Amino acid sequence: MLIGEVARRSGVSARMLRHYESLGLVRPSGRTGSGYREYSGADIRRIFHIESLRSLGLSLREVGRALDDPGFTPSALVGDLVRRTRERIAAETELLTRLRRIDAAAPAGWEDALQVVALLQALGSKSADTRQRAALSSADEVPMPVEALVDAALSETDPNVAGALRWALAHSGDGGPAPLLAEGVGSPVAAVRERAVRALAELPGDDATARLRDALANPDVVVRRYAAVALGTRGVADAVPTLVEMVVAGRNDTDAADALSVLAGDRTTADGIATRLVDRLAHDSTEAPARGRLTQALAGIPGTRASRALVELSHDADRAVALTAAYLLRLRDAG
């Protein structure tokens, strides 16, 4: 079969067939009387083998080795191809993500686009100072894409940089970080969940408040605690049960007590909080240190229910609780 017919049947151009011949990959088995290349059936099968191996990503050099080296085994080469393909996909995915983030920033011109690229590069720097400066500069004329800020906030381990990223997210305007952070709250990684809820707690607006309400039901107690403190300071009474449990457990109990005092601005809510605190004080399983914290938490709760509870506690069998309650009563009387 002549080269032109082989090209038509195989889909490999005559020029490429000549290139294969020059590399020694496939040589026509014969020549016609006029000196034209003539391919045998075996030659054509080899051409198809070459094209099949090329489709897997092998170089022509690797193709030649695979076909001609009797000791060659495909396992090592295929494993290497898998690794290289994964690396290429990762690189392409990273590039696609960067391009999407530049597009999301809606740059007005190339200068703005290059500024976004510079910010993204700085945000991925190994230097904590560089990352922090990038986060703090994200509220400038060309803002950092919100998705990039969220990804950075969920992976940041340096506390100073993490704080700067939370600040940047809180000042990101209409970019909508709350849904992205809410996804982070559902992460299987505990550290990511914590970073997500902390960033969510610093976001203003009703959307963030709604996401924090959802976080109160999260299986992760750390997530629930951060959400409860944030909601308490926003006046959301749903946080009261978790805040009381935080006082009992002694976990961020000062923040929890402060949030309870904010919620206690409403008379009905104040009496409800006082009742919960007293109920926990009376619980048999509540140990002495927890009873002391619960007593102190009553100090920030106005109303007669809390005052009556402190009067009763001033005669408590636990001397530390009794002294604390008596001191708090004097402060209330002085107030």
Order of alpha helices (4+ residues) and beta strands (2+ residues): alpha-alpha-beta-beta-alpha-alpha-alpha-alpha-alpha-alpha-alpha-alpha-alpha-alpha-alpha-alpha-alpha-alpha-alpha-alpha-alpha
